[in-house]
Amino acid sequence: MKILVVDDHALVRAGLCQVLQGLLPDEPTEVLQAPDCAEAFVIAQRHADLDLVLLDYHLPDMDGLAALTIFGKKHPELPVVILSGSANPSIIGRVLARGAAGFITKSGLSEELLQALRLVLAGEVYSPPELNSGWADDGLLKQPPVFTSRQENVLRLNLSDETIKNHISTILRGFGVKTRTQAALEAGRWGYTKSPSGSV
């Protein structure tokens, strides 16, 4: 397992390196470090066998969204998880919509980090609970949730349980509901309708 940590604070990088050693107990984890995006891009180019990138949202030479876009173009199969000290749902939604494999606040850099990264390495997208903070007292969303393009496809198409099982929990959490029926009602309310060609 080879992970690149990109953060301009040496203490944060050191802390992450220590935590990441427990990511996969049965597999050695090599952690590479970069203080900025410029060095991160060079490292990623030299190490084609990278499994994961942990990218700070606020870096001195480039913001997280721009860096995420470049990683996506140069290394489309490489999952990138954004780290930030802010749990702003708007920022979380933007980075997930831009293709991030997850978003983790720096206040949760321990067990939450490990759980999230295991999920990402299994091919999932991790969206934190903060993404669902836009609920009014009457239980209705103040604003529609932000899903990845793959999750929107699940909402629009009537796919089999086997196909959507890896996305259902994220969709339920996004709408703040517990059942698929409730999620379907919310999907209709917010315009996530089935495509005309979808099977029934």
TORVEXTOR-788350 format. One record per atom (N, C-alpha, C, O): z, x, y; residue in one letter. Coordinates in pm, whole numbers, plus 32768, in hexadecimal, padded with zeros to 4 digits. Last residue first. Layout:
REM TORVEXTOR-788350
ZXYA ...
REM end
This chain:
REM TORVEXTOR-788350
79C771247F9EV 7A3470C47FA1V 7A6F70B97F16V 7ACD706C7F02V 794972438054S 794F71EC7FDFS 79C671907FEAS 7A2171AB8038S 78A9725E8196G 791A7277813CG 791B721580C9G 78F471A180DAG 77EE72328250S 77BE725D81CES 782D7271816AS 7813729180F6S 787B71F48336P 782D718C82F7P 780171AF826BP 77F171568216P 79CB72808325S 793E728C834AS 78EF722282FFS 791971F88293S 7AF471DB838CK 7A9D72108324K 7A0F721C8355K 79E071CC83A6K 7B9D723F84BDT 7B6571DD8461T 7B0E722183FAT 7AE37293840DT 7C727281858CY 7C4B72D08517Y 7C16727284ABY 7C5B72578449Y 7CD571ED8661G 7C447208865AG 7C18726085E9G 7BA3728785E4G 7DDB71A28662W 7DB5721486B6W 7D23723F86A4W 7CFC72A986D2W 7DE370CC85B3R 7E1170B8863CR 7DE071278698R 7DC1710F870CR 7D93713E84C3G 7D3E70DB8504G 7D6170C88596G 7D0970B785EAG 7E7371E18499A 7DEE721F84A5A 7D8D71BF84EAA 7D3F71E8853FA 7F3D7125847AE 7F40717B84F0E 7EB771BD8506E 7E8D71CE8579E 7EE870BC8384L 7EF2706583F9L 7EF070B7847AL 7EAC709484DAL 7EFD719F82E3A 7E7A716082F4A 7E797105836EA 7E17710183B8A 800F71CB82ECA 7FB672308325A 7F2C71F48340A 7EED721283A5A 806970EE825FQ 808D70FB82ECQ 8032715E8332Q 800B714A83A4Q 7FF971358167T 7FD070B981A8T 7FEF70BE823DT 7F9D70988290T 808272198126R 7FF372258144R 7FC071A7818BR 7F6771AE81DFR 81C9723781C2T 816D720A815AT 80DD72188187T 80C0722181FET 82597294829CK 828372BE8216K 8221729781A9K 822572D1813CK 8207732A83DFV 821A72BA8383V 823872F082F8V 8232736882DFV 81A773D184AAG 823473AC84A8G 82517335844EG 82A872E4846DG 80AD743684B5F 80BD73AF84E7F 8150738284E8F 817073198520F 80E975338447G 80A7752984C9G 80B774A08507G 80CD7494857FG 815174F5834ER 81AA752F83B3R 816E7523843ER 81B6750B849FR 8068749A82D5L 80DB744082E2L 81397472834FL 816B742483A0L 7FD0758682E3I 7FA3750E8329I 801674AD833CI 8025747383A8I 806676328241T 804F765582CDT 802675DB831ET 805375C8838FT 805675AE814AS 80D975C1818AS 80CA75E3821DS 811A75B4826FS 7F3D75B58110I 7F837537812AI 8007754C8174I 8024750481D3I 7EC8769F80C2H 7EC5767E8150H 7F1A76048173H 7F3C75EF81E8H 7EC676BE7FB4N 7EF7772F8001N 7EFC77148098N 7F2E776680E4N 7E5075D57F56K 7EDF75E77F41K 7F1976597F95K 7F8F76567FBAK 7D41759C7F61I 7D8E75977FDEI 7E2275B87FCFI 7E6B75B78032I 7CDA75B67E5FT 7C9E76017ECCT 7CFA76087F46T 7D00766E7F89T 7D74750A7DC6E 7D7275977DA3E 7D3E75EB7E17E 7D6F76597E30E 7D3974117E30D 7DBF74497E45D 7DC174DF7E29D 7E07752A7E6DD 7BEE74137EC6S 7C4B73FF7E58S 7CD2743F7E77S 7CDC74967ECDS 7BA0738B800EL 7B9773EE7FA4L 7BFE73D27F37L 7C5B73847F4BL 7B0E72F280EEN 7B6572BE8086N 7B5A731A800CN 7B1372F97FADN 7B137392822DL 7AD4737A81ABL 7B3973488147L 7BAE7370814AL 7BB173B9830BR 7B35736B831BR 7AF573468295R 7AA972E6828ER 7C87745482B9L 7CA173D282F4L 7C23737B82F6L 7C2B730282E3L 7C0375388263V 7C5174EB8202V 7C6B745F8237V 7C6573FE81ECV 7B9E75908354N 7B41756482EDN 7B8875108283N 7B5274AF8250N 7C8975DF83D0E 7C41756C8406E 7BDC753683A1E 7BC674BD8399E 7CC176BE8336Q 7D1A764B832AQ 7CDA75CE8366Q 7CF175608334Q 7BF377668389R 7BFB774082FCR 7C5376C582EBR 7C34766D829AR 7C3077898495S 7BB577428471S 7BB7771583E0S 7B8376AB83C0S 7D90773E84CBT 7D20779A84B8T 7CA6774A848FT 7CB276D5846AT 7E15765885BFF 7E0176868537F 7D9176ED8534F 7D3E76F3858FF 7EFE75E3869DV 7E8C763E8691V 7E86766F8601V 7EE776A985CEV 7F4F748986E6P 7F6B750C86ADP 7EED755F86A5P 7E7E752A86A5P 7F3673E28826P 7F0D73F1879BP 7F2E747C8767P 7F2A74DD87B4P 8064738F88D9Q 7FE073CB88D7Q 7FB873E18846Q 801073F287F1Q 813B72F6889FK 81167300892BK 8089733B8938K 8040731C8996K 814772228784L 812572A487BBL 8103729A884FL 80B972428878L 825E71478757L 81CF715C8769L 81B771E587A7L 8208721687F6L 836C71148751G 832F714686D7G 8299715D86E1G 825A7183867EG 83E370D5883BD 83B7706487EAD 836D708F876CD 8337703C8723D 840F71C988B7D 848171878878D 84567113881FD 849E70F087C1D 82F672A2885DA 8342724E88B9A 83B27208886CA 83B5720B87F1A 82AC73F28804W 82C5736887DCW 8319731E8842W 837973558877W 825D750587F8G 822574A9885AG 823774178836G 81DB73C78849G 82A875C38741S 830D759A87A4S 82DA75348808S 8323750F8864S 822276418674N 823275B0866DN 8296757B86D3N 82D1751186BFN 822A774E8686L 81AA770E86A4L 81B8767786AEL 8163763486E9L 831C77A38629E 830F778E86B9E 828D774886DFE 8283770E874BE 82FF77DA8519P 833277568541P 831F773A85D6P 831376C685FDP 81C5789584F3P 825678888500P 828177FC852CP 822E77B0855EP 80D478B183FCS 80EE787B8482S 8183785E848DS 81BA7816843AS 80157982833CY 809F795F835CY 80A8792D83ECY 80877975844AY 7F227946824DV 7F39795A82DCV 7FC7792C82FBV 7FED78BC82D9V 7EE379F38112E 7F0979828165E 7F1079A981F9E 7F047A1E821CE 7EBD7AC38062G 7E477A7F8096G 7E647A0980EFG 7E0879BF8114G 7F937B53801FA 7F627AF97FB8A 7EEB7AA77FE8A 7EB97A507FA0A 7FD17BCC810AL 7F927C2080A4L 7F5E7BCD8030L 7F077BFA7FE5L 80547AF38183V 7FD47B2381B8V 7F897B768150V 7F107B67813FV 813E7AE680E9L 80E47A7280F1L 80597A9E811DL 7FF47A7480E4L 81AD7BDB8124R 818A7BBD8099R 81287B498093R 80CB7B488042R 81DA7BB28233L 81767C13820AL 814E7C018178L 80DA7C158154L 82A77AEF8232A 82267AD48273A 81BA7B328240A 814A7B078224A 83767B7781AFQ 83407AFC8176Q 82B57ADE81AFQ 82597AB88166Q 839D7C4B8264L 83757C6681DAL 83387BEA819AL 82D17BF38157L 83E97BBF834EL 83757C17834DL 83437C2D82BFL 82CB7C2182A5L 84D47B4282FCE 84617AF18324E 83E17B43831FE 83797B1382F1E 85787C2182D0E 854E7BD1825EE 84D67B788281E 847D7B64822EE 85147CB083EBS 855B7CD58371S 85267C8182FFS 84B67C9582D0S 84DC7C6D8500L 84A07CDE84BAL 84F17D0A8441L 85107D818434L 84F77B9D85BDG 84FE7B81852EG 84C47BF084DAG 84817BD68476G 84CC7BE286BAS 85567BBD869AS 85677BA48605S 85D77B9885D3S 83C27C0286D5K 840F7C7A86BAK 84A27C5D869FK 84EC7CB48672K 83077B078625T 83537B338699T 83AA7BAB8673T 83D67BB88601T 81C47B0885A0I 82527B198583I 82987B488602I 826B7BA68643I 80A97A76851BF 80EF7A968599F 81837A9A857AF 81BB7A3C8541F 7F797AB4845EG 80017A848471G 80377AAF84F8G 7FFC7B01853EG 7E7B7B01845FA 7EAE7AD483DDA 7F3D7AA183E9A 7F747A69838AA 7DA67A9B856AA 7E1A7AE68539A 7E4A7AAB84B5A 7E427A32849EA 7CD47A0885DAG 7CC27A468557G 7D357A9A8524G 7D287ADB84BDG 7CEF797086B8R 7C9679E486C5R 7C877A308641R 7C367A8C8637R 7DB278BE866FA 7D2A788C867EA 7CC478FD8686A 7C5078EC8660A 7E8A796C867FL 7E64793685FDL 7DD579008601L 7D89791185A2L 7E90799B8792V 7E767A0B8737V 7E4F79DA86ABV 7DFC7A188669V 7EBF789687F8R 7E4678E1881CR 7E29795187B9R 7DB779638790R 7FB9784C878CG 7F407800876CG 7EC1784D8788G 7E6378488739G 805B790B8809I 805179068776I 7FD178BE874EI 7F8778ED86F8I 803E78C28914I 8010794588E7I 7FFC79468851I 7F98797A881EI 80B577C38906S 802C77D18936S 7FF078568909S 7F7D785A88DDS 81BC77F288B3P 815F77AE8859P 80CD77BB8884P 807477BD882FP 8260792088DDN 821578BA8927N 81AF787788CAN 815578BA8898N 831F79DA8899A 82FB79748836A 82B17901887AA 82C2788D8853A 830F7B3588DBS 83097AAD890CS 82DF7A4E889DS 82877A6E884DS 82F57C27886BG 837D7C018891G 83837B7388C1G 83F07B3B88CFG 82167C388752S 82317C2387E0S 82C47C0387F6S 83077BCC879ES 81097C91867CL 81997C968699L 81AD7C81872EL 815F7CB2877FL 800C7C1585A5I 80397C32862EI 80D07C2E8636I 81107BD48600I 7F5C7C9F849DV 7FCD7C4984C2V 7FFE7C74854BV 80187CEB8562V 7E287CA88405V 7E757CDA8477V 7EDF7C73849BV 7EC17BFE84B3V 7D747D0982E3P 7DCE7CA98325P 7E207CEC8394P 7E557D598382P 7C287D6382CFL 7CAE7D9C82DFL 7D0A7D388325L 7CF07D168399L 7B277D1082CEE 7B777CED8259E 7C087D1D8264E 7C597D02820BE 7AB17D7483BAP 7AC57CE383A9P 7B1C7CBB8333P 7B567C4E8334P 7ABC7E5C8478H 7AF97E5683F3H 7B187DC383D1H 7B8C7D9C83CCH 7A327E338566K 7A217EB2851FK 7A547EAD8490K 7A1E7EF18438K 7A787D2D85B2K 79EB7D5585AEK 79D77DD28558K 79777DDA850CK 7B907D2B85A3G 7B427CC88559G 7AB07CED854BG 7A727CD284E4G 7BD57DF58655F 7BF37E0685C7F 7B9F7DA78573F 7B6C7DCC8509F 7B807D6F873EI 7B3F7DEB8713I 7B597E078680I 7AFD7E2B8636I 7C317C958746T 7BA07C7E8742T 7B577CFA870FT 7AFB7CEF86BET 7D257D178760L 7D0B7CC686E9L 7C767CAD86D8L 7C427CB08668L 7D0B7D82885EA 7D137DDC87EBA 7CF47D93876AA 7CB17DC88711A 7D107C9488F3A 7C9A7CEC88F8A 7C987D49887FA 7C2F7D5D8841A 7E0F7C3388B1L 7D987BE38895L 7D1A7C3A8892L 7CC57C2B883AL 7EC47CFD890AG 7EB57CDE887DG 7E377C90885AG 7DFA7CA887F2G 7E397DD88A08D 7E8F7D6C89D8D 7E6A7D478949D 7E007D6B8916D 7E487F398A37M 7DF97EC38A14M 7E577E5589E5M 7EBB7E7089A3M 7EF1800D8A76D 7E62801C8A93D 7E0D7FA18A76D 7D977F9E8A98D 7FFD7FC38A3BP 7FDB7FFB8ABFP 7F4680008ADDP 7F1F7FF88B52P 80297E7A89A9L 80167F0A899CL 7FE47F438A21L 7FA87EFA8A70L 80A77D6A8924H 80A57DAB89A7H 809F7E438995H 81037E838975H 809E7D328812Y 804B7CE3886DY 803D7D2688F6Y 7FD47D1D8935Y 80807E238712D 80CF7DEE8781D 80727DA587E2D 80047DD48800D 801D7DF385CBL 7FED7E148650L 80447DD286BBL 80507D5886BEL 7FFA7E6A8494L 805E7E2584E6L 80457E518575L 80577EC68597L 7F057E4E839EV 7F257E848422V 7F8F7E2C8463V 7F807DB28468V 7EBF7EA68248L 7EFA7E4D82ABL 7F107E97832EL 7F2B7F0F832FL 7E487F5C81A2D 7E5F7ED6816CD 7E887E7381D8D 7E777DFA81C8D 7D52805D81BAL 7DC3801581F6L 7DCC7F8881BBL 7D677F4581A6L 7C8380F98161D 7CD480B680FBD 7D5080728136D 7DAD805180ECD 7C0E81868226A 7BC9810B81FCA 7C1A80BC8197A 7BFB8048817AA 7C7282378312H 7CB582058299H 7C79817F8271H 7CAB81148296H 7BDF826883F3R 7BF282D68394R 7C2C82A68310R 7C1982E782A9R 7BEC8179847CQ 7B6981AC8456Q 7B76821883EBQ 7B2182228392Q 7CFB816784AEA 7CBC81028458A 7C3381308428A 7C0B811183B8A 7D19823E855EI 7D5B824084DBI 7D1981DE847CI 7D0281FD8407I 7C8581DE8638V 7C5E825C85F7V 7C9A8262856AV 7C558287850BV 7D1580FC867EF 7C8A80EC8653F 7C598169860AF 7C0D815F85AAF 7E09817286CCA 7E058117865AA 7D7781088624A 7D62810785ABA 7DCA81FC87B2E 7DEC8248873BE 7DE481F186BDE 7DBE82208652E 7D9781188854A 7D3481828846A 7D4D81D387C7A 7CF181EC877AA 7E8480828853C 7E0E8052880BC 7DA780C087F4C 7D6780C4878BC 7FB081488818D 7F5580F9886AD 7ED980D48818D 7EC9810287A7D 804681D68764P 808A81A487DBP 8032814C8833P 8064810D8890P 804881AF8604A 7FF881C9867BA 8040818D86F3A 8073811D86EBA 8083821384AEQ 80B281E58531Q 8051820985A0Q 80108272859CQ 808F81A88358L 805481F983C1L 807B81BE8448L 809381468453L 814381A18236V 813B816382BAV 810281C9831DV 813D82338334V 8125815480E8E 810C81BB814CE 80F6817781D2E 80A1811F81DFE 81E980EE7FE1T 81AB80C2805DT 819F813780BET 8203817680E2T 81D880C57E7FP 81F581197EF4P 81A780EC7F6EP 813280C87F65P 824A7FA67DDAE 81D37FEF7E07E 81F680437E81E 822D800E7EE1E 83227F0E7DA6D 82E57F537D33D 826A7FA47D59D 82297FE07D04D 83697E987E9BP 83C27EFA7E5CP 83827F4A7DECP 83A77FBD7DD5P 82C67E617FAAL 82A57E537F1BL 82F47EBD7ECFL 82C77F2F7EC3L 83787E85808AL 83157E1A8081L 82F07DFB7FF1L 82FA7D897FC5L 84287F4980CAG 84557EE4806AG 83F17E738057G 84127E0E8019G 83AF7FDB818BQ 83C3801D8109Q 83F17FBA809FQ 83E27FD48027Q 83BD7F488271L 83467F3A821DL 83537F7F8197L 83087F60813AL 84A67FA082F0V 84A27F1A82B3V 842F7F10824FV 843E7ED481E4V 8451809D8348Q 84C3809182EEQ 84C0800A82A5Q 84D68003822CQ 8380805C83F4C 836780B38380C 83D680A48318C 83BC809F82A0C 840A7FCC84B6L 83A97F898461L 838C7FDA83E4L 83817FA38376L 849D809B852DG 84E1802B84EBG 84867FE1848CG 84AF7FBC841EG 83CF81388594A 842A81718530A 8472810184E3A 848281098469A 83608087864ER 830F80B985DDR 836880EE856ER 834F80D584F8R 843B806E86F9V 84087FF886B1V 83B680248639V 83C37FED85CCV 844C81728758L 84BC813A870DL 849280BF86BEL 84BF80AA864EL 835B819487E6A 837381E3876DA 83E481A88718A 83DD81AC869DA 828B80A48866H 831880CE8862H 8336811487DDH 832B80D88772H 818B8048884CD 81A080B888A8D 823280E788ACD 824F814988F1D 80FA8012870ED 815E7FE88771D 817C806087CAD 818580D18799D 80777FCF85E5V 80497FF2866CV 80AC7FB986D1V 80B27F4086E7V 806C803A849FV 80C27FFB8503V 8098802D858CV 809680A585A6V 7FB98009837CL 7FB580488400L 800B7FF88460L 7FF67F808472L 7FF380448224I 80027FEB8297I 7FFF803D8318I 803C80A88320I 7FA1804180D6K 7F9880918151K 7F93803381C9K 7F3B7FDD81D3K 800080547F89M 800080008000M 80008058807DM 805580B0808BM 
REM end
